[in-house]
Amino acid sequence: MAGEFELIARYLMRDERREGSQRETRGSDAFTALGQGDDCALVVPAPGTQLAISTDMLVSGRHFLPDTDPYGLGHKALAVNLSDLAAMGAEPRAFTLALALPNADPTWLAAFSDGMYALAAEHGCRLIGGDTTRGPLTLSLTVFGEIPAGQALRRDGAREDDDIWVSGVLGDARLGLDLLLGKWADRLDEADRAAAVAALERPTPRVALGRALRGVATAALDLSDGLVGDLGHLMTRSGLGARVLPDALPHAPRLAALPREAALACMLAGGDDYELCFTAPPAARDTVAALSARPALAGLRLTRIGTMTRPDDRPEADRARPTFVDANGGILDLPLRGFDHFDAERTD
């Protein structure tokens, strides 16, 4: 059986193997002064930039099913972290990986690293260090990005009367999980089933959109735990309320095959969408709409779903939940909530 350092060298040090003798201690790019191989990596952010750092953990049985395709898992482990950089408008530069494995399976590791490195190459993001150990399958990544000083998108900048926007479509990832758990398969054809599972297992981090929103959006965050909970975080940080029109939520036609209540639950509380939710003033509507025409965004759908409001007089526990309204402004009772990692009743 291969030892820890042999596994690291074979599967997790591809940049170092590829560059080999071409690499000196200063590294292969301006950001990474020293990559893997020492006790610490050394990074040098460009002048006039701020360093954006985020960590996410994926645990088998909590965030993904134990038999998840390892290539897709390698992709997703990095994608969910790149999504955090996207939400801040940051440019990905590097990441570290802490990996706990129940056993050292070379076939699994090869596929996992293939998925991870493919997405890393797409975004010019370099693996610069980490750790491995034996234990329940757990993936913890920390990503590093750069943002021009003072241009970071934050959660606390929304203003009253700002529009609320989301990118892409919502609900496919939760539908994909339901399909893997044996639900709804008889309502969908093979292509729709495959597309929903792909949305769950291989999300697309909206890095290019995050960059494009600098100077346009007033606040932003990514949708990892469901729109209900994540928009609530933005509301809390900005000290505002929000009114959302469920009928305006963008979704793939396949969700129409589900009962309306189930479809709304997928879109509002399903989680794992990794789309961006952001706010912008009404005067910026044409600017936001025009972003989809940029080549880097490849026609990405951007949808206005509601409005930021002054805080309402609901009980404090409910103030971090958006108010849902119909097209006539009537209030809808939708008792949905986002994903909670410490909710013992949930196993997804």
C-alpha positions in Angstrom: 0.0 0.0 0.0 1.3 3.4 -0.9 2.3 5.7 2.0 1.1 9.2 2.7 4.0 11.0 0.9 3.9 8.8 -2.1 0.2 9.4 -2.5 0.7 13.2 -2.2 3.5 13.1 -4.7 1.7 10.9 -7.2 -1.8 12.5 -7.1 -1.6 15.9 -5.5 1.6 17.5 -6.7 1.0 17.7 -10.4 2.2 21.3 -10.8 5.5 20.4 -9.2 5.9 17.3 -11.4 5.0 19.2 -14.5 7.3 22.1 -13.9 10.2 20.1 -12.4 13.5 21.6 -13.1 11.9 24.7 -14.6 10.7 25.7 -11.1 13.0 27.7 -8.9 12.2 28.6 -5.3 10.3 31.7 -6.5 7.6 29.4 -8.0 5.9 29.5 -11.4 3.6 32.6 -11.1 3.6 36.0 -9.6 1.2 35.1 -6.8 2.9 31.9 -5.5 6.5 32.6 -4.4 6.8 29.0 -3.0 4.3 26.2 -3.5 4.2 22.6 -2.2 7.2 20.9 -0.6 8.0 23.1 2.4 6.3 23.6 5.7 4.4 26.6 4.4 3.6 28.1 1.0 4.6 31.7 0.3 2.2 34.0 -1.6 2.7 37.5 -2.8 -0.5 39.4 -3.6 -0.1 42.0 -6.4 0.3 45.6 -5.4 -3.0 47.4 -4.9 -5.0 44.2 -4.2 -6.6 42.6 -1.2 -6.3 38.9 -0.4 -9.7 37.0 -0.3 -9.6 33.7 1.7 -12.3 31.2 2.2 -12.6 27.6 3.6 -15.2 25.0 2.9 -15.5 21.5 4.1 -17.4 18.6 2.5 -18.1 15.5 4.6 -19.3 12.2 3.3 -22.9 11.4 4.2 -23.6 15.1 5.1 -22.6 17.0 1.9 -22.4 14.2 -0.6 -23.4 10.5 -0.9 -20.7 8.0 -0.2 -20.8 6.5 -3.7 -20.5 9.9 -5.4 -18.4 9.8 -8.6 -14.8 10.8 -7.5 -14.1 12.9 -10.6 -17.3 15.0 -9.9 -16.4 15.2 -6.2 -12.9 16.6 -7.1 -14.6 19.2 -9.3 -17.2 20.1 -6.7 -14.8 20.3 -3.7 -12.9 23.1 -5.5 -16.0 24.6 -7.2 -17.8 25.4 -3.9 -14.8 27.3 -2.7 -14.3 29.1 -6.0 -18.0 30.1 -5.7 -17.1 32.0 -2.5 -14.4 33.9 -4.3 -16.9 34.7 -7.1 -19.4 36.1 -4.6 -16.7 38.6 -3.5 -15.7 39.5 -7.0 -12.2 37.9 -6.5 -9.8 36.4 -9.0 -8.8 32.8 -8.0 -5.1 32.3 -7.4 -4.4 29.3 -5.3 -5.8 26.7 -2.8 -4.8 24.2 -0.2 -6.4 20.8 0.4 -6.8 18.8 3.6 -8.0 15.3 2.7 -9.1 12.5 5.1 -9.5 9.1 3.4 -10.8 5.8 4.8 -8.4 4.0 2.6 -5.8 4.8 -0.1 -7.5 3.7 -3.3 -5.3 4.8 -6.2 -8.2 4.5 -8.7 -10.4 6.8 -6.6 -7.5 9.3 -6.0 -6.7 9.5 -9.7 -10.2 10.3 -10.6 -10.7 12.8 -7.8 -7.5 14.6 -8.6 -8.4 14.7 -12.3 -11.7 16.4 -11.5 -10.0 18.9 -9.1 -7.1 19.8 -11.4 -9.3 20.2 -14.5 -11.3 22.9 -12.8 -8.2 24.4 -11.2 -6.6 24.7 -14.7 -9.8 26.4 -16.0 -9.5 29.2 -13.4 -5.7 29.4 -13.2 -5.8 28.3 -9.6 -2.8 26.4 -8.2 -2.7 23.8 -5.4 0.0 25.1 -3.1 -0.2 22.8 0.0 -2.4 20.8 2.4 -2.5 17.6 4.4 -3.7 14.0 4.2 -4.7 11.5 6.9 -6.8 8.3 7.4 -10.4 8.9 8.5 -14.0 9.3 7.3 -14.0 10.8 3.9 -13.7 14.5 4.4 -12.5 17.3 2.1 -11.5 20.7 3.3 -10.2 23.3 0.9 -9.0 26.9 1.5 -8.9 29.2 -1.5 -7.0 32.4 -2.0 -8.0 35.1 -4.4 -7.1 38.7 -5.3 -9.5 41.7 -5.4 -8.6 45.3 -6.4 -8.4 47.1 -3.1 -11.8 48.5 -2.1 -13.8 46.7 -4.8 -14.8 43.5 -2.9 -18.5 42.6 -3.1 -19.9 42.2 0.4 -23.1 41.2 2.1 -23.6 44.5 4.0 -23.9 47.0 1.1 -27.5 46.5 0.1 -29.7 49.5 0.2 -33.5 49.9 0.5 -35.3 49.6 -2.9 -32.3 47.8 -4.4 -33.3 45.0 -6.9 -32.5 41.4 -5.9 -31.0 39.3 -8.7 -29.9 35.7 -9.1 -27.8 34.1 -11.8 -28.6 30.9 -13.7 -31.4 28.7 -12.6 -32.4 27.5 -9.1 -33.5 24.1 -7.9 -31.7 21.6 -10.2 -29.2 20.6 -7.6 -31.8 19.7 -5.1 -33.8 17.8 -7.8 -30.6 15.9 -8.6 -30.2 14.9 -4.9 -33.8 13.8 -4.8 -33.2 11.7 -7.9 -30.2 10.0 -6.3 -32.4 9.3 -3.3 -35.0 7.6 -5.4 -37.6 10.4 -5.9 -39.3 11.8 -9.0 -37.4 9.5 -11.5 -40.7 8.5 -13.1 -41.6 12.1 -13.9 -38.5 12.9 -15.9 -36.8 11.6 -19.0 -33.2 10.4 -19.0 -31.7 13.7 -20.3 -33.4 15.8 -17.5 -32.4 13.3 -14.9 -28.8 13.5 -16.0 -28.8 17.3 -16.2 -30.2 17.6 -12.6 -27.6 15.2 -11.2 -24.8 17.1 -13.0 -26.0 20.3 -11.5 -25.6 18.7 -8.0 -22.3 17.0 -8.6 -20.5 19.5 -10.9 -21.7 23.1 -10.1 -20.3 26.0 -12.1 -18.6 28.7 -9.9 -19.7 32.1 -11.3 -16.2 33.7 -11.2 -16.6 35.7 -14.3 -19.9 37.2 -13.1 -18.4 38.1 -9.8 -15.7 40.1 -11.6 -18.3 41.8 -13.8 -20.3 42.9 -10.8 -17.6 44.9 -9.3 -18.8 48.5 -9.2 -22.3 47.4 -10.2 -23.7 45.3 -7.4 -24.2 46.8 -3.9 -24.1 43.4 -2.1 -23.6 39.7 -3.1 -23.3 36.2 -1.9 -23.4 32.7 -3.3 -26.3 30.3 -2.9 -25.0 27.3 -1.1 -27.7 26.6 1.5 -30.8 27.7 -0.3 -32.2 31.2 -1.3 -34.3 31.4 1.9 -31.3 31.1 4.2 -28.6 32.7 2.2 -30.7 35.8 1.3 -31.5 36.0 5.0 -27.7 36.4 5.7 -27.6 39.3 3.3 -30.6 40.9 4.9 -29.1 40.6 8.3 -25.7 42.0 7.3 -27.4 44.9 5.5 -30.0 45.5 8.2 -32.9 45.3 5.7 -35.9 43.2 4.8 -36.6 41.6 1.4 -39.7 40.9 -0.7 -39.3 38.0 -3.2 -41.7 36.9 -6.0 -41.6 33.1 -6.1 -43.2 33.2 -9.6 -40.1 35.1 -10.8 -37.6 32.5 -9.7 -35.6 31.2 -12.7 -35.7 27.4 -13.1 -35.3 24.8 -15.8 -38.6 23.5 -17.4 -38.0 20.0 -15.8 -39.0 21.4 -12.4 -42.5 21.8 -13.7 -42.8 18.0 -13.6 -42.8 18.2 -9.8 -45.8 19.2 -7.6 -45.6 23.0 -7.1 -44.7 22.7 -3.4 -41.8 20.4 -4.2 -40.6 22.6 -7.0 -40.7 25.7 -4.7 -38.8 23.8 -2.0 -36.1 22.9 -4.5 -35.7 26.5 -5.7 -36.0 28.2 -2.3 -34.5 25.8 0.2 -32.7 23.1 -1.7 -29.2 24.4 -1.6 -26.1 23.5 -3.6 -27.1 25.8 -6.5 -23.9 27.9 -6.2 -25.4 30.7 -8.2 -24.9 34.3 -7.2 -27.5 36.4 -5.5 -26.8 40.1 -5.6 -28.4 43.5 -5.2 -28.2 46.6 -7.4 -30.1 49.8 -7.6 -33.0 50.1 -10.1 -30.9 52.5 -12.2 -28.5 49.7 -12.9 -31.1 47.4 -14.5 -29.9 47.9 -18.1 -26.3 47.5 -17.0 -27.0 44.2 -15.2 -29.1 42.9 -18.1 -26.3 43.7 -20.5 -23.8 41.6 -18.6 -25.1 38.4 -20.1 -23.9 39.6 -23.6 -20.3 39.6 -22.4 -18.3 36.7 -24.0 -17.0 35.6 -20.6 -20.5 35.1 -19.3 -21.7 33.2 -22.4 -25.3 34.3 -22.1 -25.7 33.5 -18.4 -29.2 34.1 -17.3 -29.7 37.0 -14.8 -33.1 37.4 -13.2 -34.6 40.1 -11.0 -36.6 38.3 -8.3 -37.5 41.0 -5.7 -36.7 44.1 -3.8 -34.8 45.0 -0.6 -37.0 46.8 1.9 -36.8 48.5 5.2 -37.0 45.9 8.1 -40.6 44.9 9.0 -42.3 44.4 12.3 -42.3 40.6 12.3 -40.8 38.8 15.4 -37.1 39.0 15.4 -36.7 35.3 14.6 -38.5 35.8 11.3 -36.8 39.0 10.2 -34.0 37.2 8.5 -36.5 35.4 6.2 -37.6 37.1 3.0 -41.3 38.0 2.6 -42.8 36.1 -0.3 -45.4 37.9 -2.4 -47.6 37.1 -5.4 -47.8 39.3 -8.5 -50.4 41.5 -6.8 -48.3 42.0 -3.7 -50.3 39.5 -1.6 -48.2 37.8 1.1 -47.6 34.1 0.6 -47.2 31.6 3.5 -44.1 29.5 2.5 -42.7 27.9 5.7 -39.3 27.0 4.1 -35.9 27.3 5.5 -32.3 26.9 4.3 -29.9 24.1 5.0 -28.5 23.9 8.6 -25.4 21.8 9.1 -26.3 21.1 12.7 -30.0 20.2 12.1 -30.0 16.6 13.2 -33.2 15.9 11.4 -31.7 16.5 8.0 -29.3 14.0 6.4 -28.7 15.6 3.0 
